């Protein structure tokens, strides 16, 4: 089983109000590194991710990874007692994550200014489709829309085919990653200023930032780069993915002059390597020339088993590897050595394997302490520990349906002065 360690963010507390992917992914990254992340969910619905994807014996597998290392607290934020409890928790927290449609927190009376009235040091991450202001304000936006706006989809797919999205939630995941970085930067600033800040992150922005060259090339050279299949669309790198004789796929990446020369020698000898059409960057940038190199590489790989092709490439110091699927990953010794896959104990499934913690720290590594919790599993623990509520007060919140443990029957929140914890 995965070894449990504190992690470098031990002592940091984060309220995760996010749902589905982008916001919660930021929270999971922080939780993996030791932060106490409290996942705040609606008492009846919970996070929609609990219902998505395949299940085993009714247990959602995606949720078990996405919700790992977080304590689950249910709160109905549409009623005053739920909002009061959230404000009390904000007073005891360092950061808050949300990815509702812009204006939702303000409608509940939980906007940044109200949160800072309670805790001026709070760092607030706000993820949305198009940002918290401007002409895109309030428009619905999901990861795929952000991927398209970033320019990434325009660069993905065959040259004569339609633009393609990746087979996973890349836009959401990169936004969550950038959001986690933003929180850590904001917390560092709090050390100097004593005041929190808002991180306003639109879904297209992280991928847009990662594609560093598309805007300068269009601005200065008038070149609007489009997709070129597996080839790097700027045109100077050699490589791609090729099917070997045994049906496995090999990916090759030659991006330096030395590596490119080695590949050209390998697939065509001096005749190809010394051909002026392929031996210089400017010539290789021509699409037709790159197409010829690509065809020769495919012909070279397809007559060899994958392992033989890799051995020859590695002997020439050319970067190449197999294209992995999940079954291959589970069996791979190198991934086990790197602890890229860890086995985690779980009360519902016994145990399960999932990706390990990234990044790796040598001295104070993070860990996967538990898989995604049941809805409301930590209600009593959090409300007692952080807010000092008694069992009677917690039971009153349950009866009013302000909170709900996962095994409780659903019900609509009922607010009355009798079950309010304190006026604000």
SULPE-V102907 format. One line per field, one symbol per residue. psi: psi as a letter, one per 20 degrees, with the letter a starting at -180 (. if undefined). Layout:
psi->???
This chain:
psi->qppprgqijpipppoojrqefgghhghgghhhjiqnpoopqphghaphhiiqrqqokipohghhghjqjqpppppoiiqghghghghghhhjrhqppqlrppigghhikkrghghhhhniippopoprgjriaahjpiqqprghgggghiighhjprqhjaqqqqrkrmgggghggghggggghghhhhhhhhjqarpoooqhhgghghhnhihghhhghijooprqkciqpihjiqpaappprhjirppppooiqgghgggggggijahgghiphhiiqggghiphhghhgggghgghghijqqghgggggghhjkppqrqoqrhghghiphghghikhpqppqphhifrqqrqapprpqhhmqarohqrprqpjhjgggghgghikqrhghghhhghikhrpqhiqqqrqpoprhhjpgqq.
